[in-house]
Amino acid sequence: MIRTQGPWFVDEHGRTVMLRGVNLAGSSKVPIGFPTHRREGFFDQRRVSFVGRPFPLEEADEHFARLREWGLTFLRFVVTWEAIEHAGPGQYDEAYLNYLVQIIDKARQYDIRLFIDPHQDVWGRFSGGDGAPGWTYEAVGFAPEHFAETGAAVVHATHGDPLPRMIWPTNYDKLAAATMFTLFFGGNDFAPHFMIEGEPAQEFLQRHFINAMKQVAQRVKNLPNVVGFDSFNEPSLGYIGLRDLGRHPNILRNGAMPTPFEGMLLGAGHAREVSVYAMTLLGSLWRRKRLLNPQGVRAWREGYDCLWKQQGVWEVDAHGQPRLLKPDYFTRVNGQLIDPPNDYLKPFIRRYAREIRSAAGVPHAIIFVENVALANSLKWKAEDAPHIVNAAHWYDVLTIYFKQYWAFLAADPITQKFVLGNRRARRMFVQQLRNIKQWSADGMDEVPTLIGEFGLPFDLGKKQAYRTGKYEAHVHALDAYFTALDANLLNWTLWNYTPDNTNARGDCWNDEDFSIFSRDQQTNPQDIHSGGRALEAVVRPYARAIAGEPLRMSFDRKTRHFELEFRHAAQVSAPTEIFVPNYQYPHGYQVIVSDGACEIDRVGQLVFYQHSHAREVHSLRVIPE
């Protein structure tokens, strides 16, 4: 049993638990047999199946044994709304739900805990991401097969190869995803008279999403290794809060980038010349203009007009010219300025927490809360909903956008500041993560922090690591990230472990390749480490249960020295447990303690430390033989 207590997770013995694990899995975003890079059958919702995501049952022992061997025993388990309810509103995939129970119970047999992540990116597959079923677009009047021509989304299946690097996040600002998010979180205020099957759009969409996740909660409620539920992966509020629909809202501009107003016009069948940008180290640079939608195709189904035109956001004047009437339409309600995350995201999370806990029959189930990307703005008090965790994501933005790792260069996406020098770059990582943890204390009423996602692409540079099998740059980068996480005593789930990762298609979604395992690197299936990537950095010692409050923890990858310091809790009698992987210490190791005694279990890869009560603060060191 794991519960929250102030800024920490604690177990049934009262020990502070440090959670280390992975997201399982990247390919769980897409249905079996429906790769995102091929158009054939892409829009067919009838034959969709996620049974076998993250892996077939017959492979479960292999993968769970490997994760346990690597010490990654806490999972952010990826499911999607589409996987549960793809056939239509209220039609649940019982085969998939039954499969989930079996695969999660198998994880229990390996002493692997997890929380359920209802994953999405840019709303759903048809707008270039994953998550929501295809029928949700049709329910609001969209014709997803026309998103490409109208600039409403860049979708790999309709764009074809090669997909421009990191183009998919730009879909957050485009018509399809921005409209869906706006209706989901704020339809009652910004489209108050728009109904779906006689029900307000916001209620229709939220109800179906929550009910789908309740199907999961009801089935896993008796599995003790399920500790809680994520709320909503990387939520976006769409247009909500945009001050000027005639301007680009985001520093991320890549490829053809219509402004929100231009996006609305394109979707309504108006050809427009839009700005084209390129991402550089200096930021998004304007390159040229490009004519989009010259054929006048509409992103809306027959019989539907642009939803935002109906709300009076824009019109076509007597001369046939489109005019933006309310550039700040999404910033005020009844004349009052809004607070987007706290007025729209927070009420949804409170509702979600209440209904999921009720469905699971566990009123104290942990809810892992995510804020709007790149923002520490969601304010939370215990009375809003207890047992909450700040599950923010963190990435080294330069590395993921440019697929290059420069140890001497780092950037802060919030302040847009750069630093030069290896030490300064590492200090920036530590500070960025410290800011996230500080928000858990200042803005969220002293709750635990778990970094739900971080990682790096394994196709850095020209993918030379695929050919050589050497991951020096990846090891260096990941070690910097892990060191920064340890410096802040943070819990984490690395993005990601994808069982069917390949060199050709990576994690099987939008050409991403973040998996720490790949079949194409598995030269010896009998070796549990074979297929692992950058394991020198990933597989590392850590204190998994501490008989008190952790004060300091670190691991030096070069010397393989591990250090822990903690203040004991008088009421805790269970020993401190340290995961010490044989991978890092093939010839054995010594344990040096400040007091008390320890027991080494090389087979279980654990050190049990029983401190004395002669002192308040205790230390432990592991050094190689």
C-alpha positions as CSV (number, residue, x, y, z in Angstrom):
1,M,0.0,0.0,0.0
2,I,1.3,3.5,-0.9
3,R,-0.3,6.7,0.4
4,T,0.7,10.4,0.4
5,Q,1.9,12.1,3.5
6,G,2.9,15.7,3.1
7,P,5.5,16.0,0.4
8,W,6.3,12.2,0.4
9,F,4.9,8.8,-0.5
10,V,4.9,6.4,2.4
11,D,4.2,2.6,2.6
12,E,2.3,0.5,5.2
13,H,5.3,0.6,7.5
14,G,5.5,4.4,7.5
15,R,8.7,4.4,5.4
16,T,9.3,7.1,2.8
17,V,9.0,5.4,-0.6
18,M,11.1,6.7,-3.6
19,L,9.3,5.6,-6.8
20,R,11.4,4.8,-9.9
21,G,9.9,3.5,-13.1
22,V,8.9,4.0,-16.7
23,N,5.9,4.8,-18.9
24,L,4.6,1.6,-20.4
25,A,4.4,2.0,-23.4
26,G,4.9,4.5,-26.2
27,S,3.1,2.2,-28.8
28,S,0.1,2.0,-26.5
29,K,-1.0,5.2,-28.1
30,V,-2.0,3.5,-31.4
31,P,-4.2,0.5,-32.2
32,I,-2.8,-2.9,-33.2
33,G,-2.2,-2.9,-36.9
34,F,-2.9,0.8,-37.4
35,P,0.5,2.5,-37.8
36,T,0.3,6.3,-37.7
37,H,2.4,6.6,-40.9
38,R,0.0,4.9,-43.3
39,R,-3.3,6.3,-44.6
40,E,-4.8,2.9,-45.5
41,G,-7.6,2.2,-43.1
42,F,-6.5,5.1,-40.8
43,F,-10.0,6.5,-40.5
44,D,-11.7,3.2,-40.1
45,Q,-13.0,3.0,-36.5
46,R,-14.7,-0.3,-36.8
47,R,-11.7,-2.6,-36.8
48,V,-9.7,-0.8,-34.1
49,S,-8.3,-3.0,-31.2
50,F,-5.8,-2.2,-28.5
51,V,-5.7,-5.8,-27.1
52,G,-2.0,-6.5,-26.9
53,R,-0.9,-3.0,-25.8
54,P,1.6,-2.7,-24.3
55,F,2.4,-6.4,-25.2
56,P,0.7,-9.7,-25.6
57,L,0.1,-11.7,-22.5
58,E,2.6,-14.4,-23.5
59,E,5.4,-11.7,-23.5
60,A,4.5,-10.3,-20.1
61,D,6.9,-12.4,-18.1
62,E,9.8,-11.4,-20.2
63,H,9.2,-7.6,-20.0
64,F,8.1,-7.5,-16.3
65,A,11.2,-9.6,-15.4
66,R,13.4,-7.2,-17.3
67,L,11.9,-4.1,-15.7
68,R,12.2,-5.6,-12.2
69,E,15.8,-6.5,-12.9
70,W,16.5,-2.9,-13.9
71,G,14.8,-1.6,-10.7
72,L,12.0,0.1,-12.6
73,T,9.2,-1.2,-10.5
74,F,6.7,1.7,-10.7
75,L,4.8,2.1,-14.0
76,R,2.8,4.9,-15.5
77,F,0.5,2.6,-17.4
78,V,-0.7,4.1,-20.6
79,V,-4.2,3.6,-21.8
80,T,-6.3,5.7,-24.1
81,W,-9.9,6.8,-24.3
82,E,-10.0,5.4,-27.8
83,A,-8.8,2.0,-26.6
84,I,-11.9,1.8,-24.3
85,E,-14.6,3.4,-26.4
86,H,-13.6,3.5,-30.0
87,A,-16.7,1.9,-31.5
88,G,-19.0,4.7,-30.5
89,P,-20.5,6.6,-27.5
90,G,-21.1,4.2,-24.6
91,Q,-19.8,1.1,-26.5
92,Y,-16.9,-0.3,-24.5
93,D,-14.3,-2.8,-25.7
94,E,-14.8,-5.6,-23.2
95,A,-12.0,-7.6,-24.7
96,Y,-9.5,-4.8,-24.0
97,L,-10.8,-4.2,-20.5
98,N,-10.5,-7.9,-19.7
99,Y,-7.0,-7.8,-21.1
100,L,-6.0,-4.8,-18.9
101,V,-7.0,-6.8,-15.8
102,Q,-4.9,-9.7,-16.8
103,I,-1.8,-7.7,-17.7
104,I,-1.9,-5.5,-14.6
105,D,-2.4,-8.6,-12.4
106,K,0.7,-10.1,-14.0
107,A,2.6,-7.0,-13.0
108,R,1.5,-7.6,-9.4
109,Q,3.2,-11.0,-9.6
110,Y,6.5,-9.2,-10.1
111,D,5.9,-6.7,-7.3
112,I,5.4,-3.9,-9.8
113,R,3.1,-1.1,-8.8
114,L,1.5,1.3,-11.2
115,F,-0.9,4.1,-11.8
116,I,-3.3,4.4,-14.8
117,D,-2.5,7.1,-17.3
118,P,-5.4,8.1,-19.6
119,H,-3.0,9.3,-22.2
120,Q,-3.6,11.9,-25.0
121,D,-1.6,14.1,-27.2
122,V,-3.3,16.9,-29.3
123,W,-6.7,15.3,-28.5
124,G,-6.6,12.2,-30.7
125,R,-5.1,10.3,-33.6
126,F,-7.1,12.1,-36.3
127,S,-5.6,15.5,-35.2
128,G,-2.0,14.1,-35.2
129,G,-1.8,12.6,-31.7
130,D,-3.6,10.0,-29.7
131,G,-6.3,9.6,-27.0
132,A,-9.8,10.5,-27.9
133,P,-12.0,8.3,-30.2
134,G,-12.6,9.4,-33.8
135,W,-16.3,9.8,-33.2
136,T,-15.6,12.8,-30.9
137,Y,-14.6,14.9,-33.8
138,E,-17.7,13.9,-35.8
139,A,-19.9,14.7,-32.8
140,V,-18.9,18.4,-32.9
141,G,-19.3,18.5,-36.7
142,F,-15.8,18.0,-37.9
143,A,-14.8,15.9,-41.0
144,P,-11.4,14.6,-39.9
145,E,-10.5,13.3,-43.4
146,H,-10.2,17.0,-44.5
147,F,-7.9,18.2,-41.7
148,A,-4.8,18.0,-43.8
149,E,-6.1,20.1,-46.7
150,T,-7.6,22.7,-44.4
151,G,-4.5,23.1,-42.2
152,A,-6.6,21.9,-39.2
153,A,-3.9,19.4,-38.2
154,V,-0.6,17.8,-39.5
155,V,-1.3,14.0,-39.4
156,H,1.5,11.6,-40.3
157,A,-0.9,9.2,-42.0
158,T,-2.0,11.9,-44.5
159,H,1.3,13.9,-44.6
160,G,3.4,10.8,-45.5
161,D,7.1,10.3,-45.0
162,P,9.3,12.0,-44.0
163,L,7.4,13.7,-41.1
164,P,9.1,16.9,-40.2
165,R,10.9,16.7,-36.9
166,M,8.7,17.6,-33.9
167,I,5.9,18.9,-36.1
168,W,3.1,17.2,-34.1
169,P,3.1,19.6,-31.1
170,T,2.1,22.5,-33.4
171,N,-1.3,20.8,-33.7
172,Y,-2.2,22.1,-30.2
173,D,-2.6,25.6,-31.8
174,K,-4.5,24.4,-34.9
175,L,-8.2,24.3,-35.4
176,A,-9.0,20.6,-34.8
177,A,-7.3,20.1,-31.4
178,A,-7.8,23.7,-30.2
179,T,-11.6,23.4,-30.8
180,M,-11.9,20.0,-29.1
181,F,-10.0,21.1,-26.0
182,T,-12.0,24.4,-25.8
183,L,-15.3,22.5,-25.9
184,F,-14.1,19.8,-23.5
185,F,-12.9,22.2,-20.8
186,G,-15.0,25.3,-21.5
187,G,-17.8,24.6,-23.8
188,N,-20.4,25.8,-21.3
189,D,-19.0,29.3,-21.3
190,F,-17.6,29.6,-24.9
191,A,-20.2,27.7,-26.9
192,P,-23.2,27.7,-24.4
193,H,-25.9,26.8,-26.9
194,F,-23.9,24.1,-28.8
195,M,-25.5,20.7,-28.1
196,I,-24.5,17.1,-28.9
197,E,-27.4,14.8,-28.9
198,G,-29.3,17.4,-26.9
199,E,-26.6,17.7,-24.3
200,P,-24.1,20.6,-23.8
201,A,-20.9,19.7,-25.6
202,Q,-18.7,20.1,-22.5
203,E,-20.9,17.7,-20.5
204,F,-21.2,15.2,-23.4
205,L,-17.4,15.0,-23.8
206,Q,-16.4,15.1,-20.2
207,R,-19.1,12.5,-19.2
208,H,-18.0,10.1,-21.9
209,F,-14.3,10.5,-21.0
210,I,-14.8,10.0,-17.3
211,N,-17.3,7.1,-17.8
212,A,-14.7,5.4,-20.0
213,M,-12.1,5.7,-17.3
214,K,-14.6,4.5,-14.7
215,Q,-14.8,1.3,-16.7
216,V,-11.1,0.8,-16.0
217,A,-11.4,1.8,-12.4
218,Q,-14.2,-0.6,-11.7
219,R,-12.2,-3.5,-13.1
220,V,-8.9,-2.9,-11.4
221,K,-10.2,-1.8,-8.0
222,N,-9.3,-5.2,-6.5
223,L,-5.8,-5.2,-7.8
224,P,-3.6,-4.0,-4.9
225,N,-0.7,-2.9,-7.2
226,V,-2.8,-0.1,-8.7
227,V,-2.1,3.0,-6.5
228,G,-4.0,5.6,-8.4
229,F,-4.9,7.4,-11.6
230,D,-3.5,10.2,-13.7
231,S,-6.0,12.9,-14.5
232,F,-5.3,13.9,-18.1
233,N,-2.0,13.7,-19.9
234,E,-0.5,17.1,-20.8
235,P,-3.8,19.0,-20.9
236,S,-4.3,21.9,-23.2
237,L,-7.0,24.5,-22.8
238,G,-7.3,25.1,-26.6
239,Y,-8.3,28.7,-27.3
240,I,-9.2,29.4,-23.7
241,G,-7.1,32.4,-22.4
242,L,-5.8,33.5,-25.8
243,R,-5.7,37.3,-25.8
244,D,-5.6,37.9,-29.6
245,L,-6.9,35.3,-32.0
246,G,-5.1,37.2,-34.8
247,R,-1.6,36.5,-33.4
248,H,0.4,33.3,-32.9
249,P,-0.1,32.2,-29.3
250,N,3.0,30.1,-28.9
251,I,6.8,30.4,-29.3
252,L,6.7,26.9,-30.9
253,R,6.2,27.6,-34.6
254,N,7.2,25.0,-37.0
255,G,6.1,24.6,-40.6
256,A,2.9,26.3,-41.9
257,M,1.4,28.1,-38.9
258,P,-2.0,29.8,-39.3
259,T,-3.0,32.1,-36.5
260,P,-6.1,30.9,-34.6
261,F,-8.3,33.2,-36.8
262,E,-6.6,32.0,-40.0
263,G,-7.2,28.4,-38.8
264,M,-10.9,29.1,-38.4
265,L,-11.1,30.6,-41.9
266,L,-9.2,27.7,-43.5
267,G,-11.5,25.3,-41.8
268,A,-14.5,27.1,-43.2
269,G,-13.2,26.8,-46.7
270,H,-11.3,30.1,-47.2
271,A,-8.0,29.8,-48.9
272,R,-5.3,31.7,-47.0
273,E,-1.6,32.6,-47.3
274,V,0.0,31.7,-43.9
275,S,3.4,32.1,-42.5
276,V,5.9,29.2,-42.6
277,Y,8.5,29.0,-39.8
278,A,11.5,26.9,-39.0
279,M,12.8,26.0,-35.5
280,T,16.4,27.1,-34.9
281,L,18.5,27.6,-31.8
282,L,17.5,31.2,-32.1
283,G,13.8,30.3,-31.9
284,S,11.1,30.1,-34.5
285,L,12.2,32.0,-37.6
286,W,9.9,33.2,-40.3
287,R,10.8,31.8,-43.7
288,R,8.0,32.5,-46.3
289,K,4.3,32.5,-47.0
290,R,2.4,29.5,-48.3
291,L,-1.1,29.2,-49.8
292,L,-3.2,26.7,-47.9
293,N,-6.6,25.2,-48.9
294,P,-6.7,26.6,-52.5
295,Q,-9.5,24.2,-53.3
296,G,-11.7,25.6,-50.6
297,V,-12.2,22.3,-48.8
298,R,-14.1,22.5,-45.4
299,A,-13.0,20.9,-42.2
300,W,-16.7,20.7,-41.2
301,R,-19.2,18.1,-42.1
302,E,-22.1,18.8,-44.5
303,G,-24.7,20.8,-42.6
304,Y,-22.3,22.2,-40.0
305,D,-20.9,25.8,-40.1
306,C,-17.7,26.9,-38.3
307,L,-18.6,26.6,-34.6
308,W,-16.7,29.8,-33.8
309,K,-18.4,31.8,-36.5
310,Q,-21.7,30.8,-35.0
311,Q,-20.5,32.2,-31.6
312,G,-19.9,35.6,-33.3
313,V,-16.1,35.4,-33.1
314,W,-15.8,36.2,-36.8
315,E,-18.0,37.0,-39.8
316,V,-18.0,37.5,-43.5
317,D,-18.9,41.1,-44.3
318,A,-21.0,42.5,-47.1
319,H,-18.1,42.5,-49.4
320,G,-17.3,38.9,-48.8
321,Q,-14.3,39.6,-46.6
322,P,-13.8,37.7,-43.3
323,R,-13.5,39.9,-40.3
324,L,-12.3,39.0,-36.8
325,L,-14.9,40.5,-34.4
326,K,-13.8,39.3,-31.0
327,P,-10.0,38.8,-30.9
328,D,-10.2,38.3,-27.1
329,Y,-13.4,36.2,-27.0
330,F,-11.8,33.4,-25.0
331,T,-10.4,35.7,-22.2
332,R,-13.6,36.9,-20.6
333,V,-16.9,35.4,-19.4
334,N,-19.7,37.9,-18.5
335,G,-17.2,40.7,-18.7
336,Q,-14.9,39.1,-16.2
337,L,-11.3,38.1,-16.9
338,I,-10.8,34.3,-16.5
339,D,-8.1,32.3,-14.8
340,P,-7.8,29.5,-17.4
341,P,-6.2,26.6,-15.4
342,N,-8.1,27.3,-12.2
343,D,-11.4,28.1,-13.8
344,Y,-11.5,25.2,-16.3
345,L,-8.8,22.6,-15.7
346,K,-9.2,22.4,-11.9
347,P,-13.0,21.8,-11.9
348,F,-12.6,19.0,-14.3
349,I,-9.9,17.3,-12.2
350,R,-12.0,17.7,-9.1
351,R,-14.9,16.0,-10.9
352,Y,-12.7,13.3,-12.3
353,A,-11.1,12.5,-8.9
354,R,-14.6,12.3,-7.3
355,E,-16.1,10.0,-9.9
356,I,-13.0,7.8,-10.4
357,R,-12.6,7.2,-6.6
358,S,-16.3,6.4,-6.4
359,A,-16.1,3.9,-9.2
360,A,-13.0,2.3,-7.8
361,G,-14.5,2.1,-4.3
362,V,-11.3,3.7,-3.0
363,P,-12.0,7.2,-1.6
364,H,-8.3,7.7,-1.0
365,A,-7.0,6.6,-4.4
366,I,-4.1,8.8,-5.4
367,I,-4.8,11.2,-8.3
368,F,-1.7,12.3,-10.2
369,V,-2.5,15.9,-11.4
370,E,-0.9,17.5,-14.5
371,N,-0.8,21.2,-15.1
372,V,-1.0,22.9,-18.5
373,A,2.3,22.3,-20.2
374,L,5.2,24.7,-19.2
375,A,3.1,26.3,-16.5
376,N,3.2,26.2,-12.7
377,S,-0.2,27.9,-12.3
378,L,-2.7,25.3,-11.0
379,K,-3.5,26.2,-7.4
380,W,-4.6,23.4,-5.2
381,K,-5.8,23.1,-1.6
382,A,-6.5,20.0,0.5
383,E,-10.2,20.8,0.5
384,D,-10.3,20.8,-3.3
385,A,-9.5,17.1,-3.3
386,P,-7.1,15.3,-1.0
387,H,-4.4,12.7,-1.9
388,I,-3.1,14.6,-4.9
389,V,0.3,14.4,-6.5
390,N,2.0,17.0,-8.7
391,A,2.8,14.8,-11.8
392,A,4.5,17.4,-13.9
393,H,6.6,16.6,-17.0
394,W,10.1,17.8,-17.6
395,Y,12.3,17.6,-20.7
396,D,15.6,19.0,-21.9
397,V,13.9,21.0,-24.7
398,L,16.9,21.5,-26.9
399,T,17.7,17.8,-27.1
400,I,14.2,16.7,-27.9
401,Y,13.5,19.4,-30.5
402,F,16.8,19.1,-32.4
403,K,17.7,15.5,-31.6
404,Q,21.2,16.6,-30.6
405,Y,22.7,16.6,-27.1
406,W,25.0,19.4,-26.3
407,A,26.3,18.9,-22.8
408,F,27.5,22.5,-22.7
409,L,24.2,24.1,-23.7
410,A,20.8,24.2,-22.0
411,A,17.7,26.3,-22.3
412,D,14.7,27.1,-20.0
413,P,11.5,27.1,-22.1
414,I,9.6,29.3,-19.6
415,T,12.2,32.1,-19.2
416,Q,13.7,31.5,-22.7
417,K,17.2,31.8,-21.2
418,F,20.2,29.9,-22.3
419,V,23.3,28.9,-20.4
420,L,26.7,27.8,-21.7
421,G,29.0,25.3,-20.0
422,N,28.6,21.8,-18.7
423,R,28.2,22.7,-15.1
424,R,25.8,25.6,-15.8
425,A,23.7,23.3,-17.9
426,R,23.5,20.7,-15.2
427,R,22.7,23.4,-12.6
428,M,19.9,24.6,-14.9
429,F,18.4,21.1,-14.9
430,V,18.5,21.0,-11.1
431,Q,16.9,24.4,-10.8
432,Q,14.1,23.7,-13.3
433,L,13.2,20.5,-11.4
434,R,13.5,22.4,-8.1
435,N,10.9,24.9,-9.4
436,I,8.5,22.1,-10.1
437,K,8.9,20.7,-6.6
438,Q,8.6,24.1,-5.1
439,W,5.2,24.6,-6.8
440,S,4.1,21.4,-5.1
441,A,4.7,23.1,-1.8
442,D,3.7,26.7,-2.6
443,G,0.9,26.3,-5.1
444,M,-0.5,22.8,-4.3
445,D,-0.5,22.7,-0.5
446,E,2.6,20.6,0.2
447,V,1.9,17.5,-2.0
448,P,4.3,14.9,-3.3
449,T,6.0,15.4,-6.7
450,L,6.4,12.7,-9.3
451,I,8.0,13.7,-12.7
452,G,5.6,11.7,-14.9
453,E,7.6,12.1,-18.0
454,F,11.2,12.9,-19.0
455,G,13.7,11.3,-21.3
456,L,15.4,11.8,-24.7
457,P,15.3,10.6,-28.3
458,F,17.5,7.6,-29.0
459,D,17.7,8.6,-32.7
460,L,20.0,11.5,-31.9
461,G,22.1,12.9,-34.8
462,K,22.1,10.6,-37.7
463,K,21.1,7.6,-35.7
464,Q,24.6,6.3,-35.5
465,A,23.9,4.6,-32.2
466,Y,21.7,2.1,-34.2
467,R,24.6,1.0,-36.2
468,T,27.3,1.0,-33.5
469,G,25.2,0.0,-30.4
470,K,27.1,2.7,-28.5
471,Y,25.0,5.3,-26.6
472,E,27.7,7.6,-25.2
473,A,25.7,10.8,-25.8
474,H,22.5,9.2,-24.4
475,V,24.3,7.9,-21.3
476,H,25.8,11.4,-20.7
477,A,22.4,13.1,-21.1
478,L,20.4,10.7,-19.1
479,D,23.0,10.7,-16.3
480,A,22.6,14.5,-16.2
481,Y,18.8,14.2,-15.9
482,F,19.0,11.4,-13.2
483,T,21.5,13.4,-11.2
484,A,19.3,16.5,-11.3
485,L,16.3,14.4,-10.2
486,D,18.3,12.8,-7.3
487,A,19.5,16.2,-6.2
488,N,15.8,17.2,-5.7
489,L,14.9,13.8,-4.2
490,L,12.2,13.4,-6.8
491,N,10.1,10.4,-7.8
492,W,9.9,9.7,-11.5
493,T,8.6,7.6,-14.4
494,L,10.9,7.7,-17.4
495,W,9.4,8.1,-20.9
496,N,9.4,5.2,-22.0
497,Y,9.7,1.4,-22.5
498,T,8.2,0.3,-25.8
499,P,8.3,-3.5,-26.3
500,D,7.9,-3.4,-30.1
501,N,10.3,-0.5,-30.7
502,T,12.2,-0.7,-34.0
503,N,15.0,1.3,-35.6
504,A,12.7,2.1,-38.5
505,R,9.7,3.3,-36.6
506,G,10.8,4.0,-33.1
507,D,7.9,3.9,-30.7
508,C,5.4,3.5,-33.5
509,W,4.0,7.0,-33.2
510,N,5.0,10.2,-35.0
511,D,8.5,8.9,-35.5
512,E,9.4,9.3,-31.8
513,D,12.0,7.0,-30.4
514,F,12.4,7.4,-26.7
515,S,12.3,3.7,-25.6
516,I,15.1,2.4,-23.4
517,F,14.5,-1.0,-25.0
518,S,14.4,-2.1,-28.7
519,R,14.0,-5.5,-30.3
520,D,16.4,-4.3,-33.0
521,Q,19.2,-4.0,-30.4
522,Q,18.4,-7.3,-28.8
523,T,21.2,-9.5,-30.0
524,N,20.8,-12.2,-27.3
525,P,17.3,-12.9,-26.1
526,Q,18.7,-15.1,-23.3
527,D,20.4,-12.0,-21.8
528,I,17.9,-10.0,-19.8
529,H,19.9,-6.8,-20.5
530,S,20.1,-7.4,-24.2
531,G,18.0,-4.8,-26.1
532,G,18.5,-2.2,-23.4
533,R,19.7,1.2,-24.3
534,A,22.0,3.5,-22.3
535,L,21.7,1.1,-19.3
536,E,24.9,2.5,-17.8
537,A,22.8,5.6,-16.9
538,V,19.3,4.0,-16.5
539,V,20.1,1.1,-14.2
540,R,21.3,2.8,-11.0
541,P,21.0,2.3,-7.2
542,Y,18.4,4.2,-5.2
543,A,16.7,4.0,-1.8
544,R,13.3,2.5,-2.5
545,A,12.1,2.6,1.1
546,I,13.6,4.9,3.8
547,A,12.9,4.6,7.6
548,G,12.5,8.3,7.9
549,E,12.9,11.5,5.9
550,P,15.5,11.5,3.0
551,L,18.0,14.4,3.2
552,R,20.4,13.6,0.4
553,M,20.8,10.9,-2.3
554,S,23.3,10.7,-5.1
555,F,25.0,8.3,-7.5
556,D,28.3,9.0,-9.3
557,R,28.2,7.0,-12.5
558,K,31.9,7.1,-13.1
559,T,33.0,5.9,-9.7
560,R,29.8,4.0,-9.0
561,H,29.6,5.5,-5.5
562,F,26.1,5.7,-4.1
563,E,25.3,7.8,-1.0
564,L,22.2,8.2,1.1
565,E,21.6,10.4,4.1
566,F,18.3,10.4,6.1
567,R,16.8,11.4,9.4
568,H,15.0,8.5,11.0
569,A,11.4,8.5,12.1
570,A,11.1,7.1,15.7
571,Q,7.9,5.2,15.0
572,V,9.3,3.3,12.0
573,S,10.9,-0.1,12.8
574,A,11.1,-1.6,9.3
575,P,14.6,-1.4,7.7
576,T,15.7,1.0,5.0
577,E,15.8,-0.8,1.6
578,I,18.3,0.1,-1.1
579,F,18.1,-1.2,-4.7
580,V,21.7,-2.1,-5.7
581,P,21.8,-3.5,-9.2
582,N,24.2,-6.2,-10.1
583,Y,24.5,-4.5,-13.5
584,Q,26.5,-1.7,-11.9
585,Y,28.4,-3.9,-9.5
586,P,29.2,-7.2,-11.3
587,H,32.2,-7.9,-9.0
588,G,30.4,-7.0,-5.8
589,Y,30.4,-4.0,-3.5
590,Q,30.9,-2.8,0.0
591,V,28.4,-1.0,2.2
592,I,29.6,1.6,4.7
593,V,27.1,2.8,7.2
594,S,27.3,5.5,9.9
595,D,25.8,3.2,12.5
596,G,23.6,0.1,12.9
597,A,23.9,-2.9,10.6
598,C,23.1,-4.0,7.0
599,E,22.3,-7.2,5.2
600,I,23.1,-7.7,1.5
601,D,20.9,-9.7,-0.8
602,R,22.7,-10.0,-4.2
603,V,20.0,-12.2,-5.7
604,G,17.2,-9.8,-4.9
605,Q,19.6,-6.8,-5.6
606,L,18.7,-5.2,-2.2
607,V,20.5,-3.9,0.8
608,F,18.5,-3.8,4.1
609,Y,19.8,-1.3,6.5
610,Q,18.7,-1.2,10.2
611,H,19.9,2.0,11.8
612,S,20.5,2.4,15.5
613,H,18.7,4.9,17.7
614,A,21.9,6.4,19.0
615,R,21.9,9.2,16.4
616,E,19.2,11.1,14.5
617,V,20.8,11.3,11.0
618,H,22.2,8.3,9.3
619,S,24.3,7.8,6.2
620,L,25.1,4.9,3.9
621,R,27.6,4.5,1.1
622,V,27.9,1.8,-1.6
623,I,31.2,1.5,-3.3
624,P,32.4,-1.2,-5.8
625,E,34.8,-3.9,-4.8
